[in-house]
Each structure stands twice: as C-alpha cells, then as structure tokens.
Amino acid sequence: MKLSTPIKSALLSMLLACGAASMLPANAADKTVRVGIMSGEDEDVWRAVAANAAKHGITVKVTTFADYTQPNEALAQHDLDANSFQHKPYLDAQIQARHYDIVPVGYTYVQPIGLYSRKVKSVADLPQNAAIGVPNDPSNEGRALLLLQANGIIKLRDNVGLLPTARDIASNPKHVQIKELDAGIVGRAIGDLDAAVVNTDWAIKAGIKIPQERIAQEKVPGNPYRNFIAVNAKDAQAPWVKTLVESYQQANVASAILTVYHGATLPAWEGAPQIASGK
C-alpha cells in the first residue's frame, strides 16, 4: 500500500518525536526536590544550585533551619528529600544516637574550624586559666579539642579518634577552662571568653572578623570534615540524586561558595576551584 505524502509526513514526525523522547535523560521529567540547609550564606549558594538543576528538570525547594539538630530529623521523617549541612563525623554521631538511615551522596564544601579571640593576637598569648569556648555537640566539640591539641594548648589521651570530650584531656599546661556552649552561641559569647572555637558559618553569623580575629585554624589537606549532600539510604540510587549532586558540583557554585563565605569556605569536591575572585 502506497502512503500519501501527508501521511508519510505525519509518520515521520511521530518517529522523530519518539526518537527525540528516547534520547532524553532519565531525569528529564519534572521533579521537585526538597532540600534542608542552614539559613544564611548557604541560601545564596543554593540559588546557584537551583538554577543548574532547573536546566535538568529538577525544581529545588529549599527549607532553612537555625540549628544542626533539625535537618536530619526532617529528612528521616521524609519532610525533606535531601539535606546539605553536615560532615561525616557529625552524621555518624547522629546515626549512633538516633539510628537514622541516612547516607552521604556528594561532597559540597569544607569549612576549616577556627580559634578566634578579641583579647589576644596569637595562641602563645593565651593567659593561664584562659576561658575557651567550644561547641557542645559531640562531633564539633571533638573537632575543637583536636584543634586545641594541634596548637599545643592541651593534650588528649591517645587513640581518642574524632570524638574526644573534655574528659579526654590528659595534659593542660595552662589550665585553660573549656566552656561547652551551643554551636550557635559560642561565637556570640566571644566577648566574654579569652578565645572560642567556632564553626565558620556561625563565626560569620556572629560578626567575627575572618581572618583578622582568627588565631588558629584547622588544616585543610586530609580534612575529615568535608560537608556533603545527604539523603535517605533508600533514595541513594535515585536518578534525581545524581542530578542534584552534579548541579551542585559546578564552577558557578564553587564561585558562589568562595564569594559568599569570603574565601573562608572551600569547595570540597574533586577538581573544584579553590581561588576566589572578588572576595
């Protein structure tokens, strides 16, 4: 049977349409992904991520939080599809305490924790009996104490791992007083302390001048505290997860990180640029 030209054209159009559809990526269908982050500078970073994701059919809906305890609970309760605010030692501690089934799926950035002071200009100038504030959650307190040890202020017991507490201090030559405070408060209390170990995001929120008021900082090479995007384990292989991670790990997002955090926070995925422009 011979086909008329109009029918041929119609069939050809259908075949081309089907072929085009078959070449679309698996994640091309529109999807909304709910992501929990900390309020503040990260909101600017995630605007860049959302713009990247939108090009691949993903609408990123951001929910902001004011403290570290809420985003994992919201994710575990399926009020979120993903979150982006934590490093592995923190997640490990949360899993141990709350039995979450949450896994990391892609690195974002690293925020080297710092020791800040408005009373002294160097670690060597810390007086006897100095009051030093540290975050009171397990992973960040451990991180703070390891920083103090690395700078000769205290010595911890051997083999304490990444989660030491003040009880693990084996030597304290200056008899410094460790003041355990909420991570969101320790930076704001810096005026009442001789020094404080503060997470970078909270230091910025507290108005601490970086790097002018920083007297010590965690080393970046081999840092175990790289932050990441996390999801419930059952979603780890979902196509939208790969798209979300790839939308984050882009040059424009690296630029946003370096800009909004004034160079104090560094992109942490492989091959990410480390030099800020227009700090």
KEKE-3310 file (N, C-alpha, C; in steps of 0.2 Angstrom, whole numbers, plus 5000, padded with zeros to 4 digits):
npx = (5004:5003:5008:5001:5008:5005:5002:5014:5022:5017:5019:5033:5035:5030:5039:5051:5048:5047:5060:5067:5062:5066:5080:5080:5087:5086:5081:5074:5060:5050:5053:5051:5063:5065:5076:5085:5094:5106:5101:5106:5121:5122:5110:5112:5121:5114:5105:5112:5114:5101:5097:5105:5100:5087:5089:5089:5077:5074:5066:5072:5068:5070:5072:5075:5085:5089:5097:5108:5102:5090:5089:5092:5082:5071:5073:5074:5061:5055:5051:5059:5069:5082:5097:5109:5122:5131:5145:5154:5158:5149:5137:5139:5139:5125:5118:5122:5116:5103:5099:5097:5094:5103:5113:5128:5130:5137:5150:5151:5157:5171:5173:5185:5187:5190:5200:5196:5199:5196:5204:5217:5232:5238:5240:5250:5249:5239:5232:5236:5224:5214:5198:5190:5179:5169:5160:5146:5141:5144:5152:5158:5163:5173:5181:5185:5193:5203:5209:5213:5223:5232:5237:5245:5239:5232:5233:5227:5221:5228:5223:5210:5202:5190:5181:5183:5181:5180:5183:5193:5205:5222:5233:5235:5243:5242:5231:5218:5201:5188:5174:5159:5147:5132:5133:5128:5129:5142:5150:5144:5147:5160:5165:5165:5174:5191:5195:5188:5182:5175:5163:5164:5152:5144:5153:5153:5140:5140:5147:5160:5177:5184:5199:5204:5202:5205:5215:5220:5219:5211:5219:5218:5222:5218:5207:5194:5182:5174:5159:5143:5130:5116:5105:5090:5094:5087:5085:5097:5101:5093:5088:5087:5095:5108:5108:5105:5117:5127:5122:5126:5140:5147:5156:5150:5144:5155:5161:5151:5152:5165:5164:5152:5156:5168:5180:5183:5177:5179:5176:5174:5174:5181:5192:5187:5188:5199:5202:5197:5188:5186:5184)
npy = (4994:5011:5026:5041:5058:5067:5058:5051:5061:5064:5052:5052:5063:5058:5047:5054:5062:5051:5046:5057:5058:5046:5049:5058:5062:5051:5058:5068:5071:5082:5086:5090:5093:5093:5102:5103:5116:5126:5142:5158:5161:5150:5150:5158:5151:5140:5145:5146:5132:5128:5135:5128:5115:5117:5117:5104:5098:5098:5105:5114:5115:5124:5122:5131:5130:5134:5127:5113:5101:5099:5096:5083:5075:5080:5075:5061:5059:5061:5073:5081:5078:5078:5084:5097:5101:5095:5086:5070:5065:5071:5066:5053:5053:5057:5046:5036:5040:5042:5033:5035:5031:5037:5043:5049:5058:5066:5077:5094:5107:5112:5119:5125:5124:5137:5145:5159:5175:5190:5196:5192:5190:5179:5161:5159:5169:5167:5167:5160:5149:5153:5156:5146:5144:5131:5121:5112:5100:5083:5080:5092:5097:5088:5090:5103:5102:5094:5103:5112:5104:5102:5114:5115:5118:5110:5092:5077:5061:5046:5039:5043:5046:5054:5060:5066:5071:5084:5077:5069:5075:5075:5082:5099:5112:5126:5126:5129:5134:5124:5129:5123:5126:5129:5127:5138:5148:5150:5158:5170:5173:5177:5189:5187:5178:5171:5166:5157:5142:5141:5136:5140:5145:5149:5158:5169:5173:5177:5189:5189:5193:5187:5185:5191:5190:5177:5166:5153:5139:5125:5112:5110:5100:5083:5084:5078:5083:5087:5094:5087:5083:5074:5060:5049:5032:5023:5031:5033:5029:5035:5043:5057:5061:5060:5070:5081:5081:5083:5096:5104:5102:5112:5125:5138:5136:5134:5146:5154:5149:5153:5167:5171:5166:5173:5167:5159:5147:5132:5125:5107:5096:5084:5091:5104:5122:5132:5146:5161:5174:5192:5193)
npz = (5000:4995:5003:5006:5004:5014:5025:5026:5030:5042:5049:5049:5057:5069:5072:5073:5084:5094:5093:5098:5111:5116:5118:5128:5145:5159:5170:5165:5167:5176:5192:5210:5222:5239:5249:5264:5272:5281:5287:5280:5273:5265:5258:5247:5240:5236:5228:5216:5214:5212:5200:5191:5192:5188:5174:5171:5173:5187:5201:5214:5230:5244:5261:5276:5291:5308:5318:5320:5324:5318:5303:5300:5306:5300:5287:5290:5293:5281:5277:5270:5255:5254:5262:5266:5275:5284:5290:5290:5303:5311:5306:5308:5322:5324:5319:5327:5339:5335:5326:5312:5295:5285:5271:5264:5248:5240:5239:5246:5252:5262:5279:5287:5304:5316:5329:5338:5344:5353:5362:5363:5352:5347:5349:5358:5366:5375:5391:5407:5414:5405:5397:5386:5374:5367:5354:5359:5354:5350:5338:5334:5346:5348:5337:5339:5351:5346:5337:5347:5353:5342:5342:5353:5365:5373:5378:5372:5377:5371:5355:5354:5344:5333:5341:5354:5371:5384:5395:5390:5391:5394:5397:5402:5402:5403:5411:5405:5404:5398:5390:5387:5375:5365:5348:5340:5349:5354:5347:5348:5361:5362:5366:5380:5383:5383:5371:5357:5349:5334:5322:5304:5298:5309:5314:5305:5306:5319:5318:5318:5314:5300:5291:5302:5317:5319:5327:5326:5315:5308:5298:5280:5270:5269:5277:5288:5288:5278:5271:5264:5253:5259:5259:5262:5264:5256:5244:5238:5226:5217:5201:5202:5212:5208:5198:5206:5214:5204:5199:5210:5210:5202:5192:5194:5206:5214:5213:5220:5233:5237:5236:5244:5257:5258:5255:5266:5266:5257:5241:5240:5232:5220:5210:5211:5209:5219:5222:5226:5217:5218:5232)
capx = (5000:5007:5006:5001:5013:5004:5003:5021:5025:5014:5023:5040:5035:5029:5045:5056:5046:5048:5067:5069:5060:5071:5086:5080:5090:5081:5079:5071:5054:5050:5053:5053:5067:5065:5082:5086:5100:5106:5100:5111:5125:5121:5104:5115:5125:5109:5101:5116:5112:5094:5097:5108:5096:5081:5090:5088:5070:5073:5065:5075:5064:5075:5070:5081:5085:5093:5102:5110:5098:5083:5088:5092:5076:5066:5075:5072:5053:5053:5048:5064:5071:5089:5099:5116:5124:5135:5151:5153:5158:5143:5132:5140:5136:5118:5116:5123:5111:5096:5098:5095:5097:5105:5119:5131:5130:5141:5154:5150:5162:5174:5174:5190:5185:5195:5200:5196:5200:5196:5208:5224:5233:5241:5239:5255:5247:5233:5235:5234:5217:5210:5192:5190:5173:5169:5153:5145:5138:5149:5157:5161:5167:5179:5185:5188:5198:5208:5212:5217:5229:5236:5241:5249:5235:5230:5235:5222:5223:5230:5218:5203:5198:5187:5175:5185:5177:5184:5186:5199:5211:5227:5238:5233:5248:5240:5225:5213:5194:5184:5167:5155:5141:5129:5137:5126:5130:5149:5153:5142:5150:5167:5167:5165:5179:5198:5195:5182:5182:5168:5162:5164:5146:5142:5158:5151:5133:5141:5150:5168:5181:5188:5203:5208:5202:5207:5222:5222:5214:5212:5222:5213:5223:5216:5202:5189:5176:5170:5152:5140:5123:5114:5098:5089:5098:5083:5085:5103:5102:5088:5091:5087:5101:5114:5107:5106:5124:5130:5120:5130:5147:5149:5160:5147:5143:5161:5162:5146:5154:5171:5161:5148:5160:5174:5186:5184:5174:5182:5173:5177:5173:5187:5193:5184:5192:5200:5204:5191:5188:5181:5182)
capy = (5000:5017:5031:5048:5062:5070:5053:5050:5067:5063:5046:5054:5067:5054:5043:5059:5063:5046:5046:5063:5056:5041:5052:5062:5059:5048:5063:5074:5073:5087:5084:5094:5090:5097:5101:5107:5119:5131:5148:5162:5162:5144:5151:5161:5145:5135:5148:5144:5125:5128:5137:5122:5109:5118:5115:5097:5096:5097:5111:5113:5119:5125:5124:5133:5128:5138:5124:5107:5095:5098:5094:5075:5073:5081:5070:5054:5059:5062:5080:5083:5073:5079:5090:5099:5105:5092:5082:5063:5064:5073:5061:5046:5053:5057:5039:5032:5042:5042:5027:5037:5028:5042:5042:5055:5056:5070:5082:5101:5111:5111:5125:5124:5127:5141:5148:5166:5179:5198:5198:5190:5190:5173:5156:5160:5175:5165:5168:5155:5149:5156:5153:5144:5141:5126:5119:5106:5094:5078:5080:5098:5098:5084:5094:5109:5099:5092:5109:5115:5100:5103:5121:5114:5121:5104:5086:5072:5054:5043:5035:5046:5047:5061:5062:5067:5076:5087:5072:5065:5080:5072:5087:5105:5116:5132:5126:5133:5131:5123:5131:5120:5130:5128:5129:5144:5153:5150:5163:5176:5174:5178:5194:5185:5172:5173:5163:5152:5138:5142:5134:5146:5148:5153:5164:5174:5175:5181:5195:5188:5195:5182:5181:5196:5188:5170:5165:5146:5136:5118:5111:5108:5093:5077:5086:5073:5087:5090:5093:5084:5082:5068:5058:5043:5027:5020:5035:5035:5027:5038:5047:5064:5062:5061:5076:5086:5082:5086:5103:5107:5102:5116:5130:5143:5135:5135:5153:5157:5147:5157:5174:5172:5165:5177:5163:5155:5141:5130:5119:5101:5090:5083:5096:5111:5128:5134:5153:5166:5181:5197:5192)
capz = (5000:4995:5008:5003:5006:5021:5030:5027:5034:5049:5052:5050:5063:5075:5073:5075:5091:5098:5094:5102:5118:5119:5119:5134:5150:5163:5175:5162:5170:5181:5199:5215:5227:5245:5252:5270:5273:5287:5285:5280:5267:5260:5254:5241:5236:5234:5222:5210:5213:5209:5193:5187:5192:5184:5167:5170:5175:5194:5205:5221:5235:5250:5268:5280:5298:5313:5322:5317:5326:5314:5296:5299:5309:5295:5282:5292:5293:5274:5276:5265:5251:5255:5266:5265:5281:5289:5289:5291:5310:5314:5304:5312:5329:5324:5317:5333:5344:5333:5322:5306:5289:5280:5268:5260:5241:5236:5243:5244:5254:5269:5282:5292:5310:5318:5335:5337:5350:5353:5368:5361:5345:5345:5353:5363:5371:5379:5398:5412:5416:5399:5396:5379:5372:5361:5353:5364:5351:5350:5333:5334:5352:5346:5332:5343:5355:5342:5335:5353:5354:5337:5343:5359:5371:5378:5375:5373:5378:5365:5352:5356:5337:5331:5345:5361:5375:5389:5399:5387:5391:5398:5399:5401:5405:5405:5415:5402:5406:5392:5391:5382:5373:5359:5342:5338:5354:5356:5343:5350:5368:5361:5370:5387:5383:5380:5364:5356:5343:5331:5315:5300:5296:5315:5315:5301:5309:5325:5316:5320:5308:5297:5296:5307:5323:5320:5329:5323:5310:5306:5292:5275:5267:5273:5282:5288:5290:5272:5271:5259:5252:5261:5258:5265:5260:5250:5239:5236:5218:5213:5196:5204:5217:5204:5195:5211:5216:5198:5199:5215:5209:5196:5193:5196:5213:5218:5214:5225:5239:5238:5236:5250:5263:5258:5255:5272:5265:5251:5238:5243:5228:5216:5204:5212:5210:5226:5222:5225:5214:5221:5239)
cpx = (5004:5004:5006:5006:5012:5004:5010:5024:5023:5018:5030:5040:5035:5036:5051:5055:5048:5056:5070:5068:5064:5078:5086:5083:5084:5078:5075:5064:5054:5049:5055:5057:5067:5072:5083:5093:5100:5105:5106:5115:5124:5115:5107:5118:5119:5105:5105:5114:5105:5093:5100:5103:5090:5082:5089:5082:5069:5072:5067:5071:5068:5071:5076:5080:5090:5097:5103:5106:5092:5084:5088:5085:5071:5067:5072:5064:5050:5049:5053:5066:5079:5091:5107:5118:5129:5141:5150:5154:5152:5137:5132:5137:5129:5115:5117:5118:5104:5094:5095:5098:5098:5112:5122:5131:5134:5144:5151:5156:5165:5175:5179:5188:5191:5194:5201:5196:5199:5201:5216:5225:5236:5239:5244:5254:5241:5236:5233:5227:5212:5204:5191:5183:5173:5162:5152:5142:5145:5154:5161:5165:5174:5184:5188:5193:5204:5212:5216:5223:5234:5240:5244:5245:5234:5233:5230:5225:5224:5224:5211:5199:5196:5182:5178:5181:5182:5187:5192:5205:5216:5232:5235:5237:5246:5233:5219:5206:5190:5177:5163:5148:5138:5133:5135:5127:5137:5152:5151:5144:5157:5170:5168:5171:5186:5198:5189:5184:5175:5168:5162:5158:5143:5147:5155:5144:5135:5145:5158:5171:5185:5193:5206:5208:5203:5214:5225:5217:5216:5215:5217:5215:5221:5210:5196:5182:5173:5163:5149:5133:5121:5107:5097:5092:5094:5083:5091:5105:5097:5091:5092:5093:5107:5114:5108:5114:5128:5128:5124:5137:5149:5153:5156:5145:5149:5162:5157:5149:5160:5169:5158:5151:5167:5180:5187:5181:5177:5178:5177:5177:5179:5187:5190:5189:5193:5202:5198:5192:5183:5179:5180)
cpy = (5006:5022:5037:5052:5065:5064:5051:5055:5066:5057:5048:5058:5063:5050:5048:5061:5058:5045:5051:5061:5051:5044:5057:5059:5056:5053:5069:5076:5077:5084:5089:5091:5095:5096:5106:5109:5123:5138:5153:5162:5156:5145:5154:5156:5141:5139:5146:5137:5124:5130:5131:5117:5110:5117:5108:5094:5095:5104:5110:5118:5119:5126:5125:5131:5133:5134:5117:5101:5094:5095:5086:5072:5074:5077:5063:5054:5060:5069:5084:5077:5073:5084:5091:5103:5102:5088:5075:5062:5066:5068:5055:5047:5053:5050:5035:5034:5041:5036:5029:5032:5033:5041:5048:5053:5060:5076:5089:5105:5109:5118:5124:5128:5131:5143:5155:5169:5187:5200:5197:5190:5184:5168:5157:5165:5173:5164:5161:5155:5152:5152:5152:5141:5136:5124:5113:5100:5089:5079:5086:5100:5094:5087:5100:5107:5097:5098:5112:5111:5101:5110:5121:5117:5116:5098:5081:5065:5051:5039:5037:5047:5054:5064:5063:5072:5079:5082:5068:5070:5077:5077:5094:5110:5123:5132:5130:5129:5130:5124:5128:5124:5128:5131:5136:5150:5155:5156:5170:5178:5175:5184:5193:5180:5175:5171:5158:5149:5138:5140:5140:5149:5152:5159:5170:5177:5179:5187:5195:5190:5190:5185:5185:5193:5181:5169:5157:5144:5129:5117:5108:5101:5088:5078:5081:5076:5090:5089:5090:5085:5075:5066:5051:5037:5024:5025:5036:5034:5030:5043:5054:5066:5063:5068:5082:5087:5085:5094:5107:5108:5105:5122:5136:5143:5136:5142:5157:5155:5152:5164:5175:5171:5168:5173:5159:5148:5139:5124:5113:5095:5090:5088:5103:5116:5130:5142:5157:5172:5186:5195:5198)
cpz = (5000:5000:5005:5007:5013:5026:5031:5031:5041:5053:5054:5056:5069:5077:5076:5083:5096:5099:5099:5110:5121:5121:5125:5140:5155:5168:5172:5165:5176:5188:5204:5220:5233:5248:5258:5271:5279:5284:5285:5273:5262:5256:5247:5236:5233:5228:5216:5209:5209:5202:5189:5187:5188:5176:5166:5173:5183:5197:5212:5225:5242:5256:5272:5288:5302:5317:5318:5318:5321:5307:5295:5301:5303:5289:5284:5292:5286:5273:5271:5261:5252:5260:5265:5270:5285:5286:5291:5299:5313:5312:5308:5319:5329:5323:5324:5338:5342:5328:5315:5300:5284:5278:5265:5253:5237:5240:5241:5246:5261:5272:5288:5298:5313:5326:5335:5344:5349:5359:5367:5354:5342:5350:5359:5368:5376:5386:5402:5414:5411:5398:5389:5378:5366:5360:5357:5361:5350:5345:5333:5340:5351:5342:5335:5347:5351:5339:5341:5354:5348:5338:5350:5366:5376:5374:5377:5374:5371:5362:5354:5349:5336:5336:5353:5364:5380:5394:5397:5387:5396:5401:5397:5405:5407:5409:5412:5404:5399:5394:5385:5381:5366:5353:5340:5343:5355:5353:5346:5358:5368:5366:5378:5388:5381:5373:5363:5349:5340:5324:5311:5299:5303:5316:5311:5304:5315:5324:5318:5313:5306:5291:5302:5314:5324:5322:5328:5319:5309:5299:5287:5272:5272:5278:5282:5288:5284:5272:5264:5259:5255:5260:5262:5261:5255:5244:5235:5229:5214:5207:5198:5209:5213:5200:5200:5213:5210:5197:5204:5213:5202:5197:5196:5204:5217:5219:5219:5232:5241:5239:5243:5257:5263:5259:5261:5272:5258:5248:5239:5238:5223:5210:5205:5212:5217:5227:5221:5221:5217:5228:5243)
residu = (MET:LYS:LEU:SER:THR:PRO:ILE:LYS:SER:ALA:LEU:LEU:SER:MET:LEU:LEU:ALA:CYS:GLY:ALA:ALA:SER:MET:LEU:PRO:ALA:ASN:ALA:ALA:ASP:LYS:THR:VAL:ARG:VAL:GLY:ILE:MET:SER:GLY:GLU:ASP:GLU:ASP:VAL:TRP:ARG:ALA:VAL:ALA:ALA:ASN:ALA:ALA:LYS:HIS:GLY:ILE:THR:VAL:LYS:VAL:THR:THR:PHE:ALA:ASP:TYR:THR:GLN:PRO:ASN:GLU:ALA:LEU:ALA:GLN:HIS:ASP:LEU:ASP:ALA:ASN:SER:PHE:GLN:HIS:LYS:PRO:TYR:LEU:ASP:ALA:GLN:ILE:GLN:ALA:ARG:HIS:TYR:ASP:ILE:VAL:PRO:VAL:GLY:TYR:THR:TYR:VAL:GLN:PRO:ILE:GLY:LEU:TYR:SER:ARG:LYS:VAL:LYS:SER:VAL:ALA:ASP:LEU:PRO:GLN:ASN:ALA:ALA:ILE:GLY:VAL:PRO:ASN:ASP:PRO:SER:ASN:GLU:GLY:ARG:ALA:LEU:LEU:LEU:LEU:GLN:ALA:ASN:GLY:ILE:ILE:LYS:LEU:ARG:ASP:ASN:VAL:GLY:LEU:LEU:PRO:THR:ALA:ARG:ASP:ILE:ALA:SER:ASN:PRO:LYS:HIS:VAL:GLN:ILE:LYS:GLU:LEU:ASP:ALA:GLY:ILE:VAL:GLY:ARG:ALA:ILE:GLY:ASP:LEU:ASP:ALA:ALA:VAL:VAL:ASN:THR:ASP:TRP:ALA:ILE:LYS:ALA:GLY:ILE:LYS:ILE:PRO:GLN:GLU:ARG:ILE:ALA:GLN:GLU:LYS:VAL:PRO:GLY:ASN:PRO:TYR:ARG:ASN:PHE:ILE:ALA:VAL:ASN:ALA:LYS:ASP:ALA:GLN:ALA:PRO:TRP:VAL:LYS:THR:LEU:VAL:GLU:SER:TYR:GLN:GLN:ALA:ASN:VAL:ALA:SER:ALA:ILE:LEU:THR:VAL:TYR:HIS:GLY:ALA:THR:LEU:PRO:ALA:TRP:GLU:GLY:ALA:PRO:GLN:ILE:ALA:SER:GLY:LYS)
# end
